[in-house]
Amino acid sequence: MKIVLEFLYAMCAFVVHTPSRPVRISVKREQNQKPLSAALLALPDLAQVLVQAGVKEIAFKPGNDGRLSHAEWLFHGRLANEDLLQARQRALEILSQAGVKVAEPAVKEVELGDSSLADIIRQAGQGGDKSRRSGGAFA
C-alpha cells in the first residue's frame, strides 16, 4: 500500500492519507517542546506502525513556494540536534529493513558552492523523476 504523509504543525499530528481515507495520528509533546521535535522523536514509533500496517511506499504531500513540506522536512531536512538525528535514523532503518520506499524530497537543497550545482539544475530542467508528483497522490 502507498500512503501520502502530511504533518499538521499547529495540531502536532500526522495525517496518513490512505487510498480509502485519511487517518490522523496525534503526537504527544512535552510542555515547551516544538511540534517538529516531538514529531521527530515519535518518528520511529510511526515507522513501526506503518510497517505493521503493510505500507510499502511513503510519498509526501507537497510543500509550498519551493520549500519542503513539514513531513518531507522530518525525513530529509537539516538537523543539528543529535537526539533528533538518531530518532530519524532509527525510523529510516525500520522502514528500510521492511522494504518501505520513502520518497525523495520534492525540493533539492544544495549549497551555492556545491561543485555539482550546475548538473543538478540541468537535470531538474530536463524533468527528472515526474512519477511521484504527477496526477495526484495515488496516480
A tleap script that builds the chain and sets N, CA, C and O, in Angstrom:
source leaprc.protein.ff14SB
mol = sequence {
  NMET LYS ILE VAL LEU GLU PHE LEU TYR ALA
  MET CYS ALA PHE VAL VAL HIE THR PRO SER
  ARG PRO VAL ARG ILE SER VAL LYS ARG GLU
  GLN ASN GLN LYS PRO LEU SER ALA ALA LEU
  LEU ALA LEU PRO ASP LEU ALA GLN VAL LEU
  VAL GLN ALA GLY VAL LYS GLU ILE ALA PHE
  LYS PRO GLY ASN ASP GLY ARG LEU SER HIE
  ALA GLU TRP LEU PHE HIE GLY ARG LEU ALA
  ASN GLU ASP LEU LEU GLN ALA ARG GLN ARG
  ALA LEU GLU ILE LEU SER GLN ALA GLY VAL
  LYS VAL ALA GLU PRO ALA VAL LYS GLU VAL
  GLU LEU GLY ASP SER SER LEU ALA ASP ILE
  ILE ARG GLN ALA GLY GLN GLY GLY ASP LYS
  SER ARG ARG SER GLY GLY ALA PHE CALA
}
set mol.1.N position { 0.845 -1.180 0.000 }
set mol.1.CA position { 0.000 0.000 0.000 }
set mol.1.C position { 0.888 1.240 0.000 }
set mol.1.O position { 1.898 1.298 0.701 }
set mol.2.N position { 0.497 2.216 -0.789 }
set mol.2.CA position { 1.185 3.503 -0.832 }
set mol.2.C position { 0.378 4.491 -0.009 }
set mol.2.O position { -0.848 4.545 -0.104 }
set mol.3.N position { 1.085 5.276 0.801 }
set mol.3.CA position { 0.424 6.333 1.569 }
set mol.3.C position { 1.076 7.670 1.253 }
set mol.3.O position { 2.207 7.728 0.771 }
set mol.4.N position { 0.348 8.740 1.532 }
set mol.4.CA position { 0.896 10.082 1.440 }
set mol.4.C position { 0.895 10.626 2.857 }
set mol.4.O position { -0.136 10.636 3.529 }
set mol.5.N position { 2.060 11.078 3.305 }
set mol.5.CA position { 2.219 11.537 4.672 }
set mol.5.C position { 2.207 13.054 4.725 }
set mol.5.O position { 2.808 13.730 3.889 }
set mol.6.N position { 1.520 13.567 5.713 }
set mol.6.CA position { 1.429 15.010 5.944 }
set mol.6.C position { 1.639 15.222 7.435 }
set mol.6.O position { 1.285 14.359 8.238 }
set mol.7.N position { 2.214 16.363 7.817 }
set mol.7.CA position { 2.317 16.707 9.235 }
set mol.7.C position { 1.655 18.054 9.443 }
set mol.7.O position { 2.008 19.038 8.793 }
set mol.8.N position { 0.686 18.094 10.360 }
set mol.8.CA position { -0.022 19.330 10.690 }
set mol.8.C position { 0.664 19.958 11.886 }
set mol.8.O position { 0.487 19.515 13.021 }
set mol.9.N position { 1.445 20.991 11.626 }
set mol.9.CA position { 2.269 21.621 12.655 }
set mol.9.C position { 1.425 22.132 13.819 }
set mol.9.O position { 1.721 21.837 14.977 }
set mol.10.N position { 0.387 22.888 13.522 }
set mol.10.CA position { -0.424 23.515 14.574 }
set mol.10.C position { -1.120 22.489 15.459 }
set mol.10.O position { -1.358 22.745 16.639 }
set mol.11.N position { -1.444 21.336 14.899 }
set mol.11.CA position { -2.143 20.295 15.657 }
set mol.11.C position { -1.184 19.245 16.215 }
set mol.11.O position { -1.593 18.373 16.982 }
set mol.12.N position { 0.083 19.329 15.834 }
set mol.12.CA position { 1.094 18.334 16.209 }
set mol.12.C position { 0.555 16.937 15.922 }
set mol.12.O position { 0.455 16.092 16.812 }
set mol.13.N position { 0.210 16.719 14.647 }
set mol.13.CA position { -0.382 15.441 14.254 }
set mol.13.C position { 0.062 15.069 12.842 }
set mol.13.O position { 0.216 15.924 11.970 }
set mol.14.N position { 0.264 13.762 12.643 }
set mol.14.CA position { 0.496 13.232 11.317 }
set mol.14.C position { -0.857 12.931 10.695 }
set mol.14.O position { -1.805 12.568 11.391 }
set mol.15.N position { -0.939 13.085 9.384 }
set mol.15.CA position { -2.099 12.607 8.645 }
set mol.15.C position { -1.564 11.611 7.623 }
set mol.15.O position { -0.741 11.945 6.769 }
set mol.16.N position { -2.054 10.381 7.735 }
set mol.16.CA position { -1.684 9.321 6.806 }
set mol.16.C position { -2.830 9.205 5.812 }
set mol.16.O position { -3.916 8.734 6.151 }
set mol.17.N position { -2.576 9.640 4.577 }
set mol.17.CA position { -3.586 9.571 3.521 }
set mol.17.C position { -3.476 8.204 2.863 }
set mol.17.O position { -2.519 7.933 2.138 }
set mol.18.N position { -4.454 7.347 3.118 }
set mol.18.CA position { -4.507 6.023 2.510 }
set mol.18.C position { -5.379 6.112 1.259 }
set mol.18.O position { -6.045 7.127 1.057 }
set mol.19.N position { -5.393 5.090 0.422 }
set mol.19.CA position { -6.250 5.145 -0.766 }
set mol.19.C position { -7.736 5.318 -0.441 }
set mol.19.O position { -8.479 5.874 -1.249 }
set mol.20.N position { -8.176 4.853 0.724 }
set mol.20.CA position { -9.608 4.963 1.037 }
set mol.20.C position { -9.972 6.172 1.890 }
set mol.20.O position { -11.007 6.793 1.651 }
set mol.21.N position { -9.144 6.526 2.882 }
set mol.21.CA position { -9.463 7.696 3.709 }
set mol.21.C position { -8.244 8.100 4.539 }
set mol.21.O position { -7.362 7.277 4.783 }
set mol.22.N position { -8.190 9.361 4.973 }
set mol.22.CA position { -7.066 9.804 5.804 }
set mol.22.C position { -7.243 9.355 7.261 }
set mol.22.O position { -8.359 9.202 7.757 }
set mol.23.N position { -6.107 9.151 7.918 }
set mol.23.CA position { -6.090 8.810 9.333 }
set mol.23.C position { -5.190 9.822 10.029 }
set mol.23.O position { -4.029 9.985 9.653 }
set mol.24.N position { -5.723 10.503 11.044 }
set mol.24.CA position { -4.932 11.488 11.790 }
set mol.24.C position { -4.362 10.831 13.041 }
set mol.24.O position { -5.085 10.169 13.785 }
set mol.25.N position { -3.067 11.017 13.269 }
set mol.25.CA position { -2.366 10.444 14.411 }
set mol.25.C position { -1.759 11.585 15.217 }
set mol.25.O position { -0.819 12.238 14.765 }
set mol.26.N position { -2.291 11.822 16.402 }
set mol.26.CA position { -1.780 12.884 17.267 }
set mol.26.C position { -0.455 12.467 17.889 }
set mol.26.O position { -0.235 11.293 18.185 }
set mol.27.N position { 0.421 13.444 18.081 }
set mol.27.CA position { 1.725 13.212 18.693 }
set mol.27.C position { 1.739 13.917 20.043 }
set mol.27.O position { 1.462 15.113 20.136 }
set mol.28.N position { 2.068 13.157 21.093 }
set mol.28.CA position { 2.196 13.758 22.418 }
set mol.28.C position { 3.461 14.577 22.460 }
set mol.28.O position { 4.494 14.180 21.921 }
set mol.29.N position { 3.373 15.726 23.106 }
set mol.29.CA position { 4.587 16.519 23.269 }
set mol.29.C position { 4.659 17.089 24.662 }
set mol.29.O position { 3.643 17.342 25.310 }
set mol.30.N position { 5.874 17.283 25.103 }
set mol.30.CA position { 6.127 17.868 26.413 }
set mol.30.C position { 5.843 19.370 26.343 }
set mol.30.O position { 5.854 19.974 25.271 }
set mol.31.N position { 5.590 19.948 27.511 }
set mol.31.CA position { 5.368 21.390 27.559 }
set mol.31.C position { 6.622 22.090 27.035 }
set mol.31.O position { 7.738 21.691 27.368 }
set mol.32.N position { 6.452 23.101 26.241 }
set mol.32.CA position { 7.523 23.896 25.619 }
set mol.32.C position { 8.293 23.143 24.530 }
set mol.32.O position { 9.284 23.665 24.019 }
set mol.33.N position { 7.867 21.945 24.167 }
set mol.33.CA position { 8.527 21.203 23.088 }
set mol.33.C position { 7.914 21.608 21.754 }
set mol.33.O position { 6.692 21.660 21.615 }
set mol.34.N position { 8.749 21.889 20.793 }
set mol.34.CA position { 8.259 22.286 19.470 }
set mol.34.C position { 7.615 21.084 18.775 }
set mol.34.O position { 8.061 19.950 18.953 }
set mol.35.N position { 6.567 21.332 17.985 }
set mol.35.CA position { 5.880 20.228 17.306 }
set mol.35.C position { 6.779 19.368 16.424 }
set mol.35.O position { 6.634 18.146 16.413 }
set mol.36.N position { 7.701 19.977 15.686 }
set mol.36.CA position { 8.569 19.179 14.813 }
set mol.36.C position { 9.538 18.322 15.620 }
set mol.36.O position { 9.877 17.217 15.197 }
set mol.37.N position { 9.987 18.808 16.767 }
set mol.37.CA position { 10.850 17.994 17.631 }
set mol.37.C position { 10.078 16.797 18.170 }
set mol.37.O position { 10.581 15.674 18.170 }
set mol.38.N position { 8.861 17.040 18.626 }
set mol.38.CA position { 8.024 15.940 19.123 }
set mol.38.C position { 7.767 14.919 18.022 }
set mol.38.O position { 7.809 13.712 18.261 }
set mol.39.N position { 7.502 15.411 16.818 }
set mol.39.CA position { 7.234 14.513 15.688 }
set mol.39.C position { 8.467 13.683 15.339 }
set mol.39.O position { 8.355 12.488 15.070 }
set mol.40.N position { 9.641 14.310 15.342 }
set mol.40.CA position { 10.869 13.563 15.044 }
set mol.40.C position { 11.128 12.475 16.072 }
set mol.40.O position { 11.529 11.365 15.719 }
set mol.41.N position { 10.900 12.787 17.342 }
set mol.41.CA position { 11.114 11.782 18.387 }
set mol.41.C position { 10.092 10.654 18.285 }
set mol.41.O position { 10.366 9.531 18.709 }
set mol.42.N position { 8.919 10.941 17.727 }
set mol.42.CA position { 7.881 9.915 17.547 }
set mol.42.C position { 8.028 9.151 16.229 }
set mol.42.O position { 7.336 8.156 16.011 }
set mol.43.N position { 8.913 9.603 15.361 }
set mol.43.CA position { 9.055 9.001 14.032 }
set mol.43.C position { 9.357 7.499 14.055 }
set mol.43.O position { 8.779 6.770 13.248 }
set mol.44.N position { 10.231 6.999 14.934 }
set mol.44.CA position { 10.441 5.540 14.954 }
set mol.44.C position { 9.168 4.765 15.280 }
set mol.44.O position { 8.924 3.710 14.694 }
set mol.45.N position { 8.355 5.269 16.203 }
set mol.45.CA position { 7.089 4.602 16.530 }
set mol.45.C position { 6.141 4.624 15.336 }
set mol.45.O position { 5.477 3.629 15.045 }
set mol.46.N position { 6.080 5.759 14.648 }
set mol.46.CA position { 5.233 5.859 13.462 }
set mol.46.C position { 5.718 4.881 12.386 }
set mol.46.O position { 4.910 4.214 11.740 }
set mol.47.N position { 7.025 4.801 12.199 }
set mol.47.CA position { 7.585 3.884 11.202 }
set mol.47.C position { 7.173 2.452 11.515 }
set mol.47.O position { 6.792 1.702 10.616 }
set mol.48.N position { 7.248 2.073 12.785 }
set mol.48.CA position { 6.867 0.722 13.198 }
set mol.48.C position { 5.398 0.441 12.871 }
set mol.48.O position { 5.062 -0.636 12.379 }
set mol.49.N position { 4.529 1.413 13.146 }
set mol.49.CA position { 3.096 1.267 12.864 }
set mol.49.C position { 2.854 1.139 11.364 }
set mol.49.O position { 2.056 0.305 10.936 }
set mol.50.N position { 3.530 1.951 10.566 }
set mol.50.CA position { 3.350 1.902 9.119 }
set mol.50.C position { 3.798 0.552 8.557 }
set mol.50.O position { 3.150 0.001 7.667 }
set mol.51.N position { 4.901 0.026 9.074 }
set mol.51.CA position { 5.373 -1.298 8.646 }
set mol.51.C position { 4.343 -2.360 9.007 }
set mol.51.O position { 4.018 -3.216 8.184 }
set mol.52.N position { 3.827 -2.309 10.233 }
set mol.52.CA position { 2.823 -3.280 10.671 }
set mol.52.C position { 1.548 -3.191 9.839 }
set mol.52.O position { 0.854 -4.191 9.655 }
set mol.53.N position { 1.240 -2.002 9.337 }
set mol.53.CA position { 0.036 -1.803 8.529 }
set mol.53.C position { 0.227 -2.262 7.082 }
set mol.53.O position { -0.728 -2.280 6.305 }
set mol.54.N position { 1.447 -2.629 6.725 }
set mol.54.CA position { 1.691 -3.106 5.373 }
set mol.54.C position { 2.037 -2.029 4.369 }
set mol.54.O position { 1.954 -2.264 3.164 }
set mol.55.N position { 2.420 -0.857 4.834 }
set mol.55.CA position { 2.804 0.233 3.927 }
set mol.55.C position { 4.096 -0.154 3.221 }
set mol.55.O position { 5.039 -0.630 3.852 }
set mol.56.N position { 4.133 0.053 1.909 }
set mol.56.CA position { 5.314 -0.269 1.108 }
set mol.56.C position { 5.960 0.968 0.490 }
set mol.56.O position { 7.100 0.919 0.028 }
set mol.57.N position { 5.214 2.088 0.486 }
set mol.57.CA position { 5.755 3.304 -0.117 }
set mol.57.C position { 5.176 4.521 0.592 }
set mol.57.O position { 3.976 4.600 0.852 }
set mol.58.N position { 6.068 5.473 0.901 }
set mol.58.CA position { 5.647 6.720 1.545 }
set mol.58.C position { 5.965 7.878 0.611 }
set mol.58.O position { 7.116 8.084 0.226 }
set mol.59.N position { 4.935 8.628 0.255 }
set mol.59.CA position { 5.085 9.864 -0.514 }
set mol.59.C position { 4.734 11.003 0.447 }
set mol.59.O position { 4.276 10.761 1.563 }
set mol.60.N position { 4.950 12.226 0.013 }
set mol.60.CA position { 4.676 13.372 0.865 }
set mol.60.C position { 3.725 14.333 0.190 }
set mol.60.O position { 3.776 14.531 -1.023 }
set mol.61.N position { 2.855 14.930 0.989 }
set mol.61.CA position { 2.013 15.992 0.479 }
set mol.61.C position { 2.950 17.157 0.169 }
set mol.61.O position { 3.758 17.531 1.020 }
set mol.62.N position { 2.862 17.738 -1.021 }
set mol.62.CA position { 3.826 18.778 -1.426 }
set mol.62.C position { 3.765 20.025 -0.554 }
set mol.62.O position { 2.714 20.392 -0.029 }
set mol.63.N position { 4.926 20.667 -0.416 }
set mol.63.CA position { 5.015 21.940 0.292 }
set mol.63.C position { 4.728 23.089 -0.657 }
set mol.63.O position { 4.396 22.880 -1.824 }
set mol.64.N position { 4.860 24.293 -0.150 }
set mol.64.CA position { 4.589 25.499 -0.949 }
set mol.64.C position { 5.883 26.245 -1.255 }
set mol.64.O position { 6.879 26.103 -0.545 }
set mol.65.N position { 5.855 27.020 -2.295 }
set mol.65.CA position { 6.889 28.015 -2.586 }
set mol.65.C position { 8.313 27.473 -2.550 }
set mol.65.O position { 9.211 28.139 -2.035 }
set mol.66.N position { 8.531 26.288 -3.083 }
set mol.66.CA position { 9.886 25.759 -3.139 }
set mol.66.C position { 10.439 25.308 -1.803 }
set mol.66.O position { 11.651 25.140 -1.666 }
set mol.67.N position { 9.590 25.112 -0.826 }
set mol.67.CA position { 10.030 24.658 0.492 }
set mol.67.C position { 9.622 23.213 0.691 }
set mol.67.O position { 8.674 22.723 0.078 }
set mol.68.N position { 10.363 22.539 1.567 }
set mol.68.CA position { 9.956 21.194 1.953 }
set mol.68.C position { 8.686 21.283 2.780 }
set mol.68.O position { 8.531 22.202 3.585 }
set mol.69.N position { 7.779 20.340 2.590 }
set mol.69.CA position { 6.625 20.278 3.481 }
set mol.69.C position { 7.134 19.831 4.847 }
set mol.69.O position { 8.264 19.355 4.961 }
set mol.70.N position { 6.319 19.979 5.874 }
set mol.70.CA position { 6.736 19.554 7.216 }
set mol.70.C position { 7.094 18.072 7.230 }
set mol.70.O position { 8.094 17.680 7.831 }
set mol.71.N position { 6.285 17.248 6.571 }
set mol.71.CA position { 6.560 15.806 6.547 }
set mol.71.C position { 7.870 15.511 5.818 }
set mol.71.O position { 8.651 14.675 6.273 }
set mol.72.N position { 8.120 16.181 4.696 }
set mol.72.CA position { 9.377 15.992 3.974 }
set mol.72.C position { 10.556 16.412 4.852 }
set mol.72.O position { 11.587 15.740 4.883 }
set mol.73.N position { 10.392 17.526 5.562 }
set mol.73.CA position { 11.462 18.022 6.421 }
set mol.73.C position { 11.796 17.006 7.509 }
set mol.73.O position { 12.966 16.832 7.850 }
set mol.74.N position { 10.785 16.334 8.057 }
set mol.74.CA position { 11.039 15.338 9.100 }
set mol.74.C position { 11.971 14.230 8.597 }
set mol.74.O position { 12.799 13.720 9.352 }
set mol.75.N position { 11.835 13.865 7.334 }
set mol.75.CA position { 12.651 12.796 6.769 }
set mol.75.C position { 13.931 13.298 6.104 }
set mol.75.O position { 14.920 12.566 6.050 }
set mol.76.N position { 13.930 14.540 5.592 }
set mol.76.CA position { 15.048 14.985 4.764 }
set mol.76.C position { 15.657 16.327 5.161 }
set mol.76.O position { 16.681 16.710 4.596 }
set mol.77.N position { 15.076 17.050 6.103 }
set mol.77.CA position { 15.567 18.382 6.461 }
set mol.77.C position { 16.858 18.338 7.258 }
set mol.77.O position { 17.249 17.298 7.788 }
set mol.78.N position { 17.503 19.479 7.331 }
set mol.78.CA position { 18.757 19.584 8.083 }
set mol.78.C position { 18.470 19.602 9.578 }
set mol.78.O position { 17.559 20.288 10.044 }
set mol.79.N position { 19.257 18.844 10.315 }
set mol.79.CA position { 19.117 18.764 11.770 }
set mol.79.C position { 20.484 18.922 12.413 }
set mol.79.O position { 21.489 18.452 11.882 }
set mol.80.N position { 20.514 19.588 13.562 }
set mol.80.CA position { 21.755 19.730 14.312 }
set mol.80.C position { 21.713 18.937 15.615 }
set mol.80.O position { 22.760 18.537 16.125 }
set mol.81.N position { 20.528 18.707 16.156 }
set mol.81.CA position { 20.370 18.024 17.439 }
set mol.81.C position { 20.592 16.520 17.280 }
set mol.81.O position { 19.940 15.867 16.465 }
set mol.82.N position { 21.519 15.983 18.069 }
set mol.82.CA position { 21.891 14.568 17.949 }
set mol.82.C position { 20.727 13.625 18.259 }
set mol.82.O position { 20.572 12.604 17.588 }
set mol.83.N position { 19.902 13.949 19.267 }
set mol.83.CA position { 18.762 13.092 19.609 }
set mol.83.C position { 17.772 13.000 18.449 }
set mol.83.O position { 17.239 11.930 18.156 }
set mol.84.N position { 17.537 14.132 17.800 }
set mol.84.CA position { 16.603 14.149 16.673 }
set mol.84.C position { 17.179 13.407 15.468 }
set mol.84.O position { 16.459 12.697 14.767 }
set mol.85.N position { 18.476 13.575 15.234 }
set mol.85.CA position { 19.131 12.836 14.143 }
set mol.85.C position { 19.044 11.328 14.373 }
set mol.85.O position { 18.784 10.568 13.440 }
set mol.86.N position { 19.260 10.904 15.602 }
set mol.86.CA position { 19.202 9.474 15.920 }
set mol.86.C position { 17.790 8.932 15.761 }
set mol.86.O position { 17.608 7.819 15.268 }
set mol.87.N position { 16.786 9.707 16.173 }
set mol.87.CA position { 15.394 9.271 16.021 }
set mol.87.C position { 15.051 9.108 14.540 }
set mol.87.O position { 14.425 8.122 14.151 }
set mol.88.N position { 15.460 10.074 13.718 }
set mol.88.CA position { 15.213 9.965 12.279 }
set mol.88.C position { 15.918 8.738 11.707 }
set mol.88.O position { 15.330 7.986 10.930 }
set mol.89.N position { 17.172 8.540 12.090 }
set mol.89.CA position { 17.933 7.404 11.580 }
set mol.89.C position { 17.283 6.076 11.970 }
set mol.89.O position { 17.221 5.158 11.152 }
set mol.90.N position { 16.800 5.964 13.203 }
set mol.90.CA position { 16.112 4.737 13.632 }
set mol.90.C position { 14.868 4.494 12.785 }
set mol.90.O position { 14.607 3.367 12.364 }
set mol.91.N position { 14.101 5.555 12.537 }
set mol.91.CA position { 12.891 5.416 11.726 }
set mol.91.C position { 13.237 4.972 10.309 }
set mol.91.O position { 12.583 4.084 9.763 }
set mol.92.N position { 14.252 5.577 9.712 }
set mol.92.CA position { 14.648 5.204 8.354 }
set mol.92.C position { 15.167 3.768 8.295 }
set mol.92.O position { 14.940 3.067 7.309 }
set mol.93.N position { 15.859 3.329 9.342 }
set mol.93.CA position { 16.328 1.938 9.391 }
set mol.93.C position { 15.154 0.969 9.471 }
set mol.93.O position { 15.147 -0.055 8.788 }
set mol.94.N position { 14.169 1.284 10.295 }
set mol.94.CA position { 12.978 0.436 10.423 }
set mol.94.C position { 12.295 0.301 9.072 }
set mol.94.O position { 11.938 -0.801 8.657 }
set mol.95.N position { 12.112 1.422 8.390 }
set mol.95.CA position { 11.449 1.415 7.091 }
set mol.95.C position { 12.277 0.669 6.049 }
set mol.95.O position { 11.739 -0.113 5.266 }
set mol.96.N position { 13.569 0.910 6.042 }
set mol.96.CA position { 14.455 0.265 5.072 }
set mol.96.C position { 14.480 -1.250 5.261 }
set mol.96.O position { 14.407 -1.998 4.286 }
set mol.97.N position { 14.581 -1.697 6.494 }
set mol.97.CA position { 14.615 -3.137 6.768 }
set mol.97.C position { 13.327 -3.825 6.329 }
set mol.97.O position { 13.335 -5.003 5.971 }
set mol.98.N position { 12.215 -3.081 6.358 }
set mol.98.CA position { 10.934 -3.654 5.944 }
set mol.98.C position { 10.688 -3.475 4.444 }
set mol.98.O position { 9.655 -3.902 3.928 }
set mol.99.N position { 11.625 -2.851 3.754 }
set mol.99.CA position { 11.488 -2.656 2.316 }
set mol.99.C position { 10.544 -1.528 1.930 }
set mol.99.O position { 10.044 -1.500 0.805 }
set mol.100.N position { 10.296 -0.603 2.839 }
set mol.100.CA position { 9.411 0.532 2.557 }
set mol.100.C position { 10.217 1.608 1.835 }
set mol.100.O position { 11.276 2.027 2.301 }
set mol.101.N position { 9.702 2.041 0.701 }
set mol.101.CA position { 10.346 3.091 -0.091 }
set mol.101.C position { 9.864 4.453 0.413 }
set mol.101.O position { 8.661 4.700 0.505 }
set mol.102.N position { 10.811 5.330 0.738 }
set mol.102.CA position { 10.493 6.693 1.178 }
set mol.102.C position { 10.856 7.637 0.041 }
set mol.102.O position { 11.986 7.627 -0.446 }
set mol.103.N position { 9.894 8.454 -0.379 }
set mol.103.CA position { 10.108 9.373 -1.500 }
set mol.103.C position { 11.207 10.378 -1.187 }
set mol.103.O position { 11.401 10.786 -0.042 }
set mol.104.N position { 11.908 10.756 -2.226 }
set mol.104.CA position { 12.889 11.831 -2.111 }
set mol.104.C position { 12.133 13.151 -1.968 }
set mol.104.O position { 10.975 13.245 -2.375 }
set mol.105.N position { 12.770 14.166 -1.396 }
set mol.105.CA position { 12.076 15.441 -1.271 }
set mol.105.C position { 11.799 16.069 -2.635 }
set mol.105.O position { 12.555 15.869 -3.585 }
set mol.106.N position { 10.711 16.828 -2.723 }
set mol.106.CA position { 10.351 17.493 -3.975 }
set mol.106.C position { 11.333 18.607 -4.299 }
set mol.106.O position { 11.507 18.968 -5.463 }
set mol.107.N position { 11.968 19.148 -3.282 }
set mol.107.CA position { 12.896 20.262 -3.451 }
set mol.107.C position { 14.304 19.751 -3.198 }
set mol.107.O position { 14.580 19.167 -2.151 }
set mol.108.N position { 15.189 19.971 -4.153 }
set mol.108.CA position { 16.595 19.590 -3.989 }
set mol.108.C position { 17.309 20.756 -3.336 }
set mol.108.O position { 17.316 21.864 -3.872 }
set mol.109.N position { 17.914 20.510 -2.173 }
set mol.109.CA position { 18.602 21.580 -1.444 }
set mol.109.C position { 20.102 21.356 -1.529 }
set mol.109.O position { 20.606 20.305 -1.136 }
set mol.110.N position { 20.815 22.361 -2.049 }
set mol.110.CA position { 22.275 22.290 -2.159 }
set mol.110.C position { 22.853 23.636 -1.748 }
set mol.110.O position { 22.148 24.644 -1.715 }
set mol.111.N position { 24.129 23.638 -1.440 }
set mol.111.CA position { 24.838 24.872 -1.104 }
set mol.111.C position { 25.295 25.546 -2.398 }
set mol.111.O position { 25.538 24.866 -3.395 }
set mol.112.N position { 25.410 26.848 -2.391 }
set mol.112.CA position { 25.802 27.592 -3.579 }
set mol.112.C position { 27.170 27.165 -4.094 }
set mol.112.O position { 27.382 27.175 -5.306 }
set mol.113.N position { 28.093 26.797 -3.238 }
set mol.113.CA position { 29.426 26.392 -3.666 }
set mol.113.C position { 29.532 24.947 -4.107 }
set mol.113.O position { 30.624 24.506 -4.467 }
set mol.114.N position { 28.457 24.199 -4.096 }
set mol.114.CA position { 28.479 22.776 -4.464 }
set mol.114.C position { 28.944 22.631 -5.907 }
set mol.114.O position { 28.401 23.268 -6.809 }
set mol.115.N position { 29.953 21.789 -6.120 }
set mol.115.CA position { 30.548 21.652 -7.456 }
set mol.115.C position { 29.588 21.036 -8.470 }
set mol.115.O position { 29.765 21.221 -9.674 }
set mol.116.N position { 28.577 20.307 -8.002 }
set mol.116.CA position { 27.652 19.675 -8.937 }
set mol.116.C position { 26.358 20.471 -9.111 }
set mol.116.O position { 25.396 19.958 -9.682 }
set mol.117.N position { 26.320 21.702 -8.633 }
set mol.117.CA position { 25.104 22.507 -8.684 }
set mol.117.C position { 24.585 22.686 -10.110 }
set mol.117.O position { 23.380 22.580 -10.339 }
set mol.118.N position { 25.459 22.952 -11.057 }
set mol.118.CA position { 25.023 23.132 -12.449 }
set mol.118.C position { 24.387 21.860 -12.978 }
set mol.118.O position { 23.371 21.918 -13.671 }
set mol.119.N position { 24.974 20.703 -12.659 }
set mol.119.CA position { 24.399 19.428 -13.106 }
set mol.119.C position { 23.031 19.192 -12.485 }
set mol.119.O position { 22.116 18.709 -13.153 }
set mol.120.N position { 22.889 19.534 -11.201 }
set mol.120.CA position { 21.609 19.346 -10.506 }
set mol.120.C position { 20.524 20.194 -11.162 }
set mol.120.O position { 19.413 19.715 -11.389 }
set mol.121.N position { 20.837 21.442 -11.464 }
set mol.121.CA position { 19.858 22.338 -12.097 }
set mol.121.C position { 19.543 21.843 -13.510 }
set mol.121.O position { 18.387 21.866 -13.932 }
set mol.122.N position { 20.556 21.402 -14.230 }
set mol.122.CA position { 20.346 20.901 -15.589 }
set mol.122.C position { 19.410 19.687 -15.563 }
set mol.122.O position { 18.485 19.611 -16.371 }
set mol.123.N position { 19.636 18.741 -14.652 }
set mol.123.CA position { 18.789 17.552 -14.546 }
set mol.123.C position { 17.367 17.919 -14.156 }
set mol.123.O position { 16.412 17.333 -14.667 }
set mol.124.N position { 17.217 18.885 -13.254 }
set mol.124.CA position { 15.878 19.317 -12.849 }
set mol.124.C position { 15.147 19.935 -14.027 }
set mol.124.O position { 13.938 19.757 -14.176 }
set mol.125.N position { 15.884 20.667 -14.874 }
set mol.125.CA position { 15.284 21.295 -16.043 }
set mol.125.C position { 14.874 20.296 -17.112 }
set mol.125.O position { 14.046 20.608 -17.968 }
set mol.126.N position { 15.447 19.093 -17.069 }
set mol.126.CA position { 15.107 18.053 -18.036 }
set mol.126.C position { 13.925 17.218 -17.577 }
set mol.126.O position { 13.517 16.288 -18.272 }
set mol.127.N position { 13.374 17.535 -16.425 }
set mol.127.CA position { 12.185 16.826 -15.980 }
set mol.127.C position { 12.412 15.872 -14.841 }
set mol.127.O position { 11.547 15.726 -13.977 }
set mol.128.N position { 13.567 15.211 -14.815 }
set mol.128.CA position { 13.873 14.296 -13.719 }
set mol.128.C position { 12.788 13.261 -13.518 }
set mol.128.O position { 12.209 12.765 -14.484 }
set mol.129.N position { 12.509 12.933 -12.263 }
set mol.129.CA position { 11.521 11.918 -11.899 }
set mol.129.C position { 10.169 12.580 -11.699 }
set mol.129.O position { 9.896 13.136 -10.636 }
set mol.130.N position { 9.322 12.519 -12.723 }
set mol.130.CA position { 7.994 13.116 -12.634 }
set mol.130.C position { 6.985 12.170 -11.998 }
set mol.130.O position { 5.881 12.594 -11.654 }
set mol.131.N position { 7.333 10.919 -11.836 }
set mol.131.CA position { 6.358 9.904 -11.424 }
set mol.131.C position { 5.767 10.176 -10.062 }
set mol.131.O position { 4.601 9.844 -9.846 }
set mol.132.N position { 6.499 10.759 -9.127 }
set mol.132.CA position { 5.970 10.902 -7.772 }
set mol.132.C position { 5.141 12.171 -7.593 }
set mol.132.O position { 4.499 12.326 -6.554 }
set mol.133.N position { 5.129 13.068 -8.548 }
set mol.133.CA position { 4.393 14.328 -8.388 }
set mol.133.C position { 3.273 14.509 -9.399 }
set mol.133.O position { 2.565 15.515 -9.351 }
set mol.134.N position { 3.096 13.566 -10.309 }
set mol.134.CA position { 2.088 13.766 -11.347 }
set mol.134.C position { 0.784 13.073 -11.020 }
set mol.134.O position { 0.781 11.991 -10.433 }
set mol.135.N position { -0.300 13.677 -11.388 }
set mol.135.CA position { -1.592 13.022 -11.306 }
set mol.135.C position { -2.175 12.824 -9.936 }
set mol.135.O position { -3.054 11.978 -9.771 }
set mol.136.N position { -1.734 13.558 -8.950 }
set mol.136.CA position { -2.318 13.407 -7.615 }
set mol.136.C position { -1.561 12.405 -6.760 }
set mol.136.O position { -0.548 11.843 -7.177 }
set mol.137.N position { -2.065 12.200 -5.581 }
set mol.137.CA position { -1.355 11.413 -4.585 }
set mol.137.C position { -1.227 9.946 -4.934 }
set mol.137.O position { -0.233 9.321 -4.566 }
set mol.138.N position { -2.196 9.371 -5.630 }
set mol.138.CA position { -2.186 7.935 -5.854 }
set mol.138.C position { -2.129 7.541 -7.316 }
set mol.138.O position { -2.522 6.434 -7.685 }
set mol.139.N position { -1.645 8.435 -8.136 }
set mol.139.CA position { -1.551 8.133 -9.572 }
set mol.139.C position { -0.463 7.123 -9.816 }
set mol.139.O position { -0.225 6.737 -10.960 }
savepdb mol mol.pdb
quit
